[in-house]
Amino acid sequence: MSAVSLSVPSEQSRFDNARKLVAFLRRDFLIAWSYRMQFFTDAISLALQAFMFYFVGRLVDPSKLPSYGGTRATYMEFVGVGIALSAFMQVGLSHVASAIRKEQLTGTLESLLMTPTSTVTMQIGSVVYDLLYVPLRTAGFLAVIAVGFGVHFRAGGILPSAALLLLFIPFVWGLGIASAASALTFRRGGAGIGFGIVLLSFGSGAYFPVQLLPHWIAASAGWNPMAITVNGMRIALLGHISLSSFAADFARLAPLGIITLVVGLVLFKRALRREQRRGTLGLY
């Protein structure tokens, strides 16, 4: 009897948390869908960016581009994956960072904290919509440039690419939560997001081969999560390599993502406790 009575609250707690996550997802979807124009402007912006890089590619020396699976990539094939991942990181990071700030500005953060909702559930719930939308947005963009610009992506590379993106999400989420902690403390937490994206993108080879960069930057790309992900996705989508061949990339991405996520969660909890202790959580 004692074993049964102890397990029921645990099961009920998990069920309640799942219901809360669904409620968060439904709320954010309805809010996003109420601003339909944002979906169209976002799609147009990505299309214009791809169109611009198409003409830039006509100025690029093909001999400077790397080969995948024995075939030299075109610039649109090379940069298409870079654009997709850069947009993935920019949207994911900015949305995660602004989710808590939005709760604070709308006055719902304190109300949420007064309910029996754990901090982790609140953080996941605030971004669960983006965790679904951003990967789908990335996949849709790759499909559009494949059709619109004749870029040839290998269907067998979809699974490894999806696995790399899943391992990349904790890194983006960790940075976003750390930025949200900064927003709670300093009221302006997004100032460094753009600068951080520029640094990571520049050293990742998202728009040009890493080999063209100074040696010390190219050497650091081996531990740049964005560089690992974008290079792995290119190999998967443009080459002919099986999922098992990405074990080394998975082994590097996983700990980097976990460490970043843990640091972000710790910083956020400390910032939250500090503001609650000072009674300034509702100030913005």
LUMDOFI-444539 format. One record per residue (C-alpha): residue in one letter; x, y, z. Coordinates in steps of 0.1 Angstrom, whole numbers, plus 5000, padded with zeros to 4 digits. Layout:
AXYZ;...
***
This chain:
M500050005000;S502850245009;A504550194975;V501250264957;S500550574977;L503950714970;S503750654933;V500350814927;P501551174934;S504551124912;E502351014883;Q499851284890;S502651544890;R503951434857;F500451444843;D499851794856;N503151914841;A502251764807;R498951944808;K500652274817;L503052234787;V500052174764;A498452484778;F501552684772;L501852554737;R498152634729;R498452984743;D501653074723;F500252924691;L497053134694;I499053444701;A501353374671;W498453294648;S496653614658;Y499553804641;R499453614608;M501353884589;Q504453784609;F504553444593;F504453594558;T507053864565;D509353604581;A509053374550;I509653674526;S512753774546;L514253424543;A513453414506;L515053754499;Q518153644519;A518453334498;F517953534466;M520653774476;F523153494483;Y522253334449;F523853644432;V526753654457;G527453294447;R528053404411;L531053604423;V532553314443;D535453114429;P534052754428;S537552614435;K537452764470;L534452564480;P534852224497;S533751884483;Y531251654499;G530951294488;G533551354461;T531451634445;R532351994448;A529352194463;T527952494446;Y527852814466;M524052794470;E524352434483;F527052544507;V525452864520;G521952734520;V522652514550;G524552804567;I521553044562;A519152784576;L521252714607;S521953084613;A518253164611;F517552864633;M519853004660;Q518753364656;V515053284659;G515553014686;L517853224707;S515853544705;H512553374713;V513953184743;A515553494756;S512453704752;A509953444765;I510453514802;R510853884795;K507453884777;E505953724808;Q507453994829;L506254274807;T502654144804;G502554104842;T502053724841;L505453614855;E504553674891;S501153504887;L502853194872;L505353174901;M502453184925;T500952864910;P502352524918;T504452524887;S508152444888;T510752674873;V511752414848;T508152354837;M507752724833;Q510952764813;I510052464790;G506452584786;S507552934776;V509552794747;V507752474738;Y506052634708;D509452754695;L510952414700;L508452284675;Y508152584652;V511852674647;P512952324635;L509952304611;R510752654599;T514352544592;A513252234573;G510752434553;F513452684543;L515752404531;A512852254511;V512052594494;I515652664483;A515952304471;V512952364448;G513452724440;F517252724433;G517752374421;V519852284452;H520251904455;F520051774491;R520351404498;A517151254513;G519251014533;G520851304551;I517651424567;L517851194597;P521551284606;S520651654602;A517651624624;A519751444651;L522451724649;L519751994653;L518251814683;L521651814700;F522152184690;I518952294706;P520152264743;F523052494734;V520752754719;W518352714748;G521052744774;L522253074759;G518753194757;I518053114793;A521253294804;S520053594784;A516653574802;A518553574835;S520253894824;A516954044815;L515553974849;T518554134866;F519354424842;R515954464825;R517854454791;G519054104784;G519054094746;A521854344738;G524454074735;I522453824715;G523153974681;F526854014689;G527053654701;I525353524669;V527753724647;L530753574665;L529453224664;S528453254628;F531653414617;G533753134632;S531452854620;G531852894583;A528152944578;Y528653174548;F532153094537;P534652804542;V536452794575;Q539652724557;L539653084544;L539753224580;P542853284601;H544352964614;W543453034651;I539853094642;A539652784620;A541252574647;S538552694672;A535752574649;G536252224662;W534652334695;N532152584681;P528752404684;M527452604654;A530452504633;I530152134643;T526352144634;V526552334601;N529552124589;G527751794599;M524551904582;R526451984550;I528151644550;A524851474557;L522751664531;L525451694503;G527651384509;H526951014512;I527650934548;S525650714572;L524250814606;S526950614625;S529650834609;F528551134630;A529450974663;A532351214669;D530151514662;F527451384685;A530051324712;R531251684710;L527851854707;A526051664735;P528351784764;L528652134750;G524852164749;I524352014784;I527052234800;T525552554784;L522052444794;V523052374830;V524852704833;G521852894819;L519452724843;V521652804873;L522053164863;F518253194857;K517353044891;R519853274909;A518453574891;L514953474899;R515653424936;R517553754937;E514553944922;Q512053774945;R514153844976;R514454214966;G510754234956;T511654374922;L510354084900;G507554294887;L509654594878;Y510754644842;
***
